[in-house]
């Protein structure tokens, strides 16, 4: 159709196109009204009656808002909101049901048969579908300013997927049952890594993501303090843990971000902010009663000390350590066998982690490690399969009443995955994490702005903290591990491109493509993000 006829039909086409959004909005409002009236007539109460309106508002916001804002809201909810299933019996916030919906299978939480997926999985899939629709329509809402991760990460993602598939198939060949929950633990970091790569632009979102992680850490720290105060008031003693074991990695990551931000840019503003935030985070760590968080923080600070140049704060710290080292050695020697003095409490904590003769938990884990090592001998290269469990060659306490899968997903996740996957698939799966750490440290060396240095150290420190949790406890069993590991991998991959630490062969690819690198800038010709 052309000529006068086409010109005459043009206003009609424009009018029809303008009516489509209006019709969609009318249909949405009508559907919400019908659902609300149905809920009221069914006597489900006002709380349920407003759910359709909230869901409709959320759906409308997801469709209209940039993906980074939807990703930011999801990230905060995943990290900050508690749930009812972790540490059952403790005080929970009114939003705990949101945590249940996000972290656990909907057929268990919502009691709807067939919904064998978590709320987080559903939301991520929906947001990825929104992204795909926008790209197909040629929209640039999520493309402007977006930096993809280094192309080299694509190979490691595929290698990780191949390792998981092989381990699952190997288990089936050995007569083991399917274990979807183990597959989830292994693939959630990969799924979230892909999502965070698409959702967040790169250096332009450093401040946004840093504030979310620190803010979520503060929220959880305050909750740990409140929970223990309630416990003392009601029972006279504390709970074994204030919030959850997984929050150890969140507290460590948030504390570390605040510290390195103040060290890299020691202005009065940042030092003052650190003075306000750090006591809250440290209070949460103390009330959470988990020793591993101190190991995480020490390891993160040790890595920072090793990779940073000898200047500024590092020179001052080195001189101070050299001066006080004799005092520290004497303090440790005197306090190593001290049993009750509060001044030697840090030494008792360190000894309880390392000395199996004084701490039964440390002894239990040592026996578990030995049993895993003995089990590993039967299938050292390709593992016994993902559905396997280790054999107790040496008797250990039965903790199935607290954690029934302790032989299927051991506390030491590193050794546990070695015997389940085998050496070859284990390297395939864990190479992704090693690549992320390498890119983060390399990006730090290439960074020319304090913003990039803080972000690179934050990524490296978070990956180290996650590895400590994996070796010292069940690792990917906790959602905080999956989320923070994926976040660190995504931003490490982006920083490698923007700093020029890993020049991408795909520099000419359109921005926004999954796992595609943008042209390296070397940190020169771009606008740095605002302060964290």
C-alpha positions in Angstrom: 0.0 0.0 0.0 1.4 3.4 -1.0 0.5 6.8 -2.3 -2.6 8.7 -1.1 -4.2 5.6 0.4 -1.2 5.0 2.7 -1.2 8.6 3.7 -4.9 8.5 4.6 -4.4 5.3 6.7 -1.4 6.7 8.6 -3.5 8.6 11.2 -5.6 5.5 11.7 -2.5 3.4 12.5 -1.2 6.0 14.9 -4.6 6.1 16.7 -4.7 2.3 17.0 -1.2 2.2 18.4 -2.1 4.8 20.9 -5.2 2.9 22.0 -3.3 -0.4 22.7 -1.6 0.8 26.0 -4.9 2.3 27.1 -6.7 -1.0 26.4 -4.0 -2.9 28.3 -4.3 -0.5 31.3 -8.1 -0.9 31.3 -7.8 -4.7 31.2 -5.3 -4.6 34.1 -7.5 -2.3 36.2 -10.6 -4.5 35.4 -8.7 -7.7 36.3 -7.6 -6.2 39.6 -11.1 -5.0 40.5 -12.6 -8.5 39.7 -9.9 -10.3 41.8 -10.3 -7.9 44.7 -14.1 -8.3 44.7 -13.7 -12.1 44.5 -11.3 -12.1 47.5 -13.8 -10.0 49.6 -16.8 -12.1 48.7 -14.8 -15.3 49.5 -14.2 -13.9 53.0 -10.4 -14.0 52.7 -10.0 -10.8 54.6 -8.6 -7.4 53.8 -5.0 -8.5 53.8 -5.6 -10.9 50.9 -8.0 -8.6 49.2 -5.3 -6.0 48.6 -2.8 -8.5 47.2 -4.1 -8.2 43.5 -3.6 -4.5 43.7 0.0 -4.9 44.9 0.8 -7.5 42.3 -0.7 -5.4 39.6 1.3 -2.3 40.7 4.5 -4.5 40.8 3.9 -5.9 37.4 3.3 -2.4 35.9 6.5 -1.1 37.5 8.5 -4.1 36.2 7.3 -3.4 32.7 7.9 0.3 32.8 11.1 0.7 35.0 14.7 0.1 33.8 15.9 -3.4 34.6 18.5 -2.1 37.0 15.8 -0.7 39.3 13.9 -3.9 39.3 17.2 -5.7 40.0 18.1 -3.3 42.8 14.8 -3.9 44.5 15.1 -7.7 44.1 18.7 -7.6 45.4 17.7 -5.7 48.6 14.8 -8.0 49.3 16.9 -11.1 48.8 19.6 -9.9 51.2 17.6 -7.9 53.8 14.3 -9.8 54.3 14.2 -12.6 56.8 12.1 -15.8 56.6 10.4 -18.3 58.9 12.3 -21.4 58.0 15.8 -20.4 59.0 16.3 -20.8 62.8 12.7 -21.8 63.5 11.1 -20.4 66.7 12.9 -17.0 66.8 11.2 -13.6 66.5 10.6 -12.6 62.8 9.7 -9.4 61.2 6.3 -8.9 59.5 7.9 -9.3 56.1 9.2 -12.8 56.8 6.6 -14.4 54.6 8.2 -12.4 51.7 11.5 -14.2 52.5 9.7 -17.5 52.5 8.3 -16.8 49.0 11.6 -15.7 47.6 13.9 -18.4 49.0 11.8 -21.6 49.2 9.8 -23.7 46.8 6.3 -22.3 46.3 4.6 -25.7 46.6 6.0 -25.8 50.2 5.4 -22.2 51.1 2.1 -21.5 49.3 0.9 -25.1 49.4 0.1 -25.1 45.7 0.9 -28.5 44.1 3.2 -28.4 41.1 4.9 -25.1 41.9 8.3 -26.7 42.5 10.1 -23.4 41.9 11.2 -20.6 44.2 9.9 -17.0 44.1 13.4 -15.8 43.2 13.5 -18.1 40.2 10.1 -16.9 39.0 11.0 -13.2 39.3 14.4 -13.6 37.6 12.8 -15.4 34.7 10.1 -12.7 34.4 12.6 -9.9 34.4 14.8 -11.7 31.8 11.6 -12.1 29.7 11.0 -8.3 30.0 14.6 -7.6 29.0 14.3 -10.0 25.9 11.0 -8.3 24.8 12.6 -4.9 25.0 15.6 -6.0 23.0 13.4 -7.6 20.4 11.4 -4.4 20.1 14.6 -2.3 19.7 14.2 -0.4 23.0 17.3 1.1 24.5 16.1 1.5 28.1 18.4 -1.2 29.4 21.2 -0.7 26.9 22.3 2.9 27.4 25.6 2.9 29.4 25.6 -0.9 29.8 28.9 -2.7 30.0 29.0 -6.5 29.5 31.3 -8.8 31.4 34.6 -9.9 29.8 34.0 -12.5 27.1 36.3 -14.9 28.8 33.6 -15.5 31.4 31.4 -17.1 28.8 33.7 -20.1 28.5 33.8 -20.5 32.3 30.0 -20.3 32.5 29.7 -23.1 29.9 32.4 -25.1 31.6 30.5 -24.8 34.9 27.3 -25.9 33.4 29.0 -28.9 31.7 30.5 -29.9 35.1 27.1 -29.8 36.8 25.4 -31.8 34.0 28.1 -34.4 34.0 27.9 -34.8 37.8 24.1 -35.2 37.7 24.2 -37.7 34.9 27.0 -39.6 36.6 24.8 -40.0 39.7 22.0 -41.3 37.6 24.3 -43.9 36.0 25.3 -45.0 39.6 21.6 -45.6 40.4 21.2 -42.4 42.4 18.0 -40.3 42.4 17.6 -36.9 40.9 18.6 -34.2 43.4 17.1 -30.8 42.2 18.0 -29.0 45.4 21.7 -29.8 44.8 21.4 -28.6 41.2 19.8 -25.4 42.5 22.7 -24.8 44.9 25.2 -25.2 42.1 23.4 -23.3 39.4 21.8 -20.4 41.3 25.1 -18.5 41.3 25.3 -18.9 37.6 21.7 -17.8 37.0 22.1 -14.8 39.2 25.4 -13.9 37.6 23.8 -13.8 34.2 20.9 -11.7 35.6 23.1 -9.2 37.4 25.2 -8.9 34.2 22.1 -7.8 32.3 20.5 -5.8 35.1 23.3 -3.6 36.2 25.3 -1.3 33.8 28.7 -1.5 35.4 30.7 1.3 37.1 27.7 3.6 36.8 25.9 1.3 39.3 28.8 0.8 41.8 27.3 3.3 44.3 23.8 1.8 44.0 24.9 -1.8 44.6 27.3 -0.8 47.3 24.6 1.0 49.2 22.2 -2.0 48.9 24.8 -4.5 50.2 25.8 -2.2 53.2 22.1 -1.2 53.8 21.0 -4.9 53.9 23.9 -5.7 56.2 22.8 -2.9 58.6 19.2 -4.1 58.5 20.2 -7.7 59.3 22.6 -6.5 62.0 19.9 -4.6 63.7 17.6 -7.6 63.5 20.3 -9.8 65.1 20.7 -7.3 68.0 16.9 -7.1 68.5 16.4 -10.9 68.3 19.0 -11.5 71.0 17.6 -8.8 73.3 14.1 -10.4 73.0 15.6 -13.8 73.7 17.4 -12.5 76.9 14.2 -10.8 78.1 12.0 -13.9 77.5 14.4 -16.7 78.4 17.4 -15.2 80.2 19.8 -16.3 77.5 20.7 -15.9 73.9 19.8 -17.9 70.8 22.6 -19.9 69.3 22.5 -17.5 66.3 20.9 -14.1 66.0 19.7 -14.2 62.3 21.3 -16.9 60.2 24.6 -18.5 59.5 24.5 -17.2 55.9 24.4 -13.6 57.2 28.1 -14.1 58.1 29.1 -13.5 54.5 26.8 -10.5 54.3 28.1 -8.9 57.4 31.7 -9.5 56.3 31.1 -8.1 52.8 29.3 -5.0 54.1 32.0 -4.3 56.7 34.7 -4.8 54.2 33.1 -2.4 51.7 32.8 0.4 54.3 36.5 -0.2 55.4 38.1 -0.2 51.9 36.0 2.8 50.9 37.3 4.8 53.8 40.9 3.5 53.2 41.0 4.3 49.5 39.3 7.7 49.9 40.0 8.8 53.5 37.9 12.0 53.6 36.2 13.2 56.8 32.9 12.4 55.3 33.8 8.7 54.6 35.6 8.3 57.9 32.6 9.7 59.7 30.2 7.4 57.8 32.4 4.4 58.7 32.3 5.5 62.3 28.5 5.4 62.3 28.0 2.2 60.3 30.8 -0.1 61.5 29.6 -0.3 65.2 26.2 -1.5 64.0 27.7 -4.2 61.7 30.2 -5.3 64.3 27.3 -5.5 66.8 25.4 -7.7 64.5 28.4 -9.9 64.0 28.8 -10.3 67.7 25.1 -11.0 68.3 25.0 -13.5 65.5 27.5 -15.6 67.4 29.3 -17.1 64.4 33.0 -17.5 64.6 33.5 -17.9 60.8 32.7 -14.2 60.2 35.9 -13.2 61.9 37.9 -15.7 59.7 36.2 -14.1 56.7 37.1 -10.6 57.7 40.7 -11.5 58.5 41.1 -13.3 55.2 39.6 -10.4 53.3 41.9 -7.9 55.0 44.9 -10.2 54.4 44.2 -10.3 50.7 43.8 -6.5 50.7 47.1 -6.1 52.4 48.9 -8.4 50.0 47.5 -6.8 46.7 47.6 -3.1 47.6 50.8 -1.0 46.9 53.0 0.2 49.8 51.5 3.6 50.2 49.3 5.6 52.6 47.5 3.5 55.1 49.4 0.3 54.3 52.8 2.0 55.1 51.3 3.2 58.4 49.8 -0.2 59.2 53.0 -2.0 58.4 55.0 0.2 60.8 52.4 -0.2 63.5 52.4 -4.0 63.1 56.1 -4.1 63.3 56.1 -2.1 66.5 53.4 -4.1 68.3 54.3 -7.6 67.0 56.2 -8.6 70.1 53.3 -7.5 72.3 50.9 -9.5 70.1 53.0 -12.6 70.3 53.2 -12.3 74.1 49.4 -11.7 74.2 48.7 -14.9 72.2 51.2 -17.0 74.2 49.7 -15.9 77.6 46.1 -16.1 76.5 46.3 -19.4 74.6 45.4 -21.5 77.7 43.4 -18.8 79.5 39.9 -20.2 80.2 37.8 -17.4 81.7 39.5 -14.0 81.4 37.4 -11.7 79.1 40.6 -9.9 77.9 41.6 -13.1 76.1 38.3 -13.8 74.5 39.6 -13.2 70.9 42.3 -15.8 71.5 39.8 -18.4 72.7 37.7 -17.7 69.6 40.8 -18.3 67.4 41.7 -21.5 69.3 38.2 -22.8 69.1 38.4 -22.6 65.3 41.8 -24.3 65.0 42.2 -26.6 68.0 40.0 -29.7 68.0 41.0 -30.6 71.6 39.1 -27.7 73.0 36.1 -27.4 70.8 33.8 -30.3 69.9 32.4 -28.6 66.9 35.9 -28.3 65.4 36.5 -32.0 66.3 33.2 -33.0 64.5 34.2 -31.1 61.4 37.7 -32.7 61.4 36.1 -36.2 61.6 33.7 -35.2 58.7 36.7 -34.0 56.6 38.4 -37.4 57.2 35.3 -39.3 56.3 34.9 -37.3 53.1 38.6 -37.9 52.2 38.2 -41.6 52.7 35.0 -41.7 50.6 36.7 -39.7 47.8 39.2 -42.5 47.2 36.6 -44.7 45.5 36.0 -42.2 42.7 38.8 -39.6 42.7 38.6 -38.2 39.2 34.9 -38.2 38.2 33.2 -38.5 41.6 30.4 -40.7 42.8 27.7 -38.5 41.4 25.6 -35.5 42.6 23.1 -37.7 44.4 25.7 -39.5 46.5 26.6 -39.2 50.2 29.8 -39.8 52.1 30.5 -42.9 54.1 31.2 -42.6 57.8 34.3 -44.7 58.0 34.8 -43.1 61.5 31.8 -42.7 63.7 30.6 -39.1 64.2 27.7 -37.5 66.1 24.4 -37.9 64.3 23.1 -34.4 63.6 20.3 -35.4 61.2 17.7 -33.9 63.7 19.2 -30.5 62.9 20.4 -31.0 59.4 19.3 -34.3 57.8 21.3 -33.9 54.6 24.7 -33.5 56.4 26.2 -36.5 54.6 24.7 -35.4 51.2 25.8 -31.8 51.3 28.6 -31.6 54.0 29.5 -28.7 56.1 32.8 -28.5 54.2 31.4 -27.7 50.7 34.8 -27.7 49.1 35.6 -31.3 50.1 31.9 -32.2 49.7 31.9 -31.2 46.1 35.2 -32.8 45.5 33.8 -36.3 46.4 30.4 -35.6 44.7 31.7 -34.1 41.5 35.2 -35.6 41.3 38.4 -33.7 40.6 37.8 -33.0 36.9 34.1 -31.7 37.1 35.1 -29.9 40.4 37.7 -27.9 38.5 35.2 -27.2 35.7 32.6 -25.8 38.2 35.0 -23.9 40.4 37.0 -22.4 37.6 34.3 -19.7 37.2 35.0 -18.5 40.8 38.7 -18.5 40.3 38.3 -16.5 37.1 36.2 -13.9 38.9 38.8 -13.5 41.6 41.6 -13.2 39.0 39.7 -10.6 37.0 38.8 -8.6 40.2 42.5 -8.5 41.3 43.7 -7.6 37.8 41.1 -4.9 37.5 42.4 -3.4 40.8 45.9 -3.2 39.4 44.6 -1.5 36.2 42.1 0.8 37.9 42.9 4.5 37.7 40.1 5.8 39.9 39.3 5.2 43.6 35.8 4.2 42.6 37.1 1.3 40.5 39.7 0.3 43.1 37.0 0.1 45.8 34.7 -1.9 43.6 37.5 -4.3 42.5 38.6 -4.9 46.1 34.9 -5.4 47.1 34.5 -8.1 44.4 37.7 -9.8 45.4 37.0 -9.7 49.1 33.4 -11.0 48.6 34.6 -14.0 46.6 37.2 -14.7 49.3 34.5 -14.5 52.0 32.3 -16.9 50.0 35.1 -19.4 49.7 35.7 -19.2 53.5 32.0 -20.0 54.0 32.2 -22.8 51.5 35.2 -24.4 53.3 34.0 -23.7 56.8 30.3 -24.4 56.3 27.7 -25.4 53.8 28.4 -22.6 51.4 25.8 -22.4 48.6 23.2 -23.9 50.9 22.8 -20.3 52.0 21.1 -17.7 49.7 23.6 -15.0 50.8 26.5 -17.0 49.3 24.7 -17.4 46.0 23.7 -13.8 45.7 26.9 -12.2 46.8 29.1 -14.6 44.8 27.1 -13.9 41.6 27.2 -10.1 42.3 30.9 -10.2 42.7 31.5 -12.2 39.6 29.3 -9.9 37.5 31.0 -6.7 38.6 34.5 -8.2 38.4 33.8 -9.2 34.8 32.6 -5.7 34.0 35.5 -4.0 35.8 37.9 -6.1 33.8 36.5 -4.5 30.6 36.2 -0.9 31.8 39.7 -0.8 33.3 41.3 -2.6 30.3 42.5 -5.4 32.6 41.0 -7.9 30.1 40.6 -6.4 26.6 37.6 -8.0 25.1 37.6 -9.5 21.6 33.9 -8.6 21.4 34.5 -4.9 21.8 32.4 -4.2 18.8 29.4 -6.1 20.0 26.2 -4.2 20.9 26.1 -3.2 24.6 23.7 -5.2 26.6 24.3 -8.6 24.9 24.7 -11.3 27.6 28.3 -12.0 28.4 29.5 -9.6 25.7 32.4 -7.2 26.6 32.3 -3.5 25.7 35.3 -1.7 24.4 38.0 -1.2 27.0 38.3 2.3 28.2 41.2 2.0 30.6 39.3 4.0 33.2 40.0 7.3 31.4 37.1 8.4 29.3 34.0 7.7 31.3 32.0 9.3 34.1 32.8 7.8 37.5 29.9 6.8 39.7 28.9 8.9 42.7 30.2 8.1 46.1 29.0 5.0 47.8 
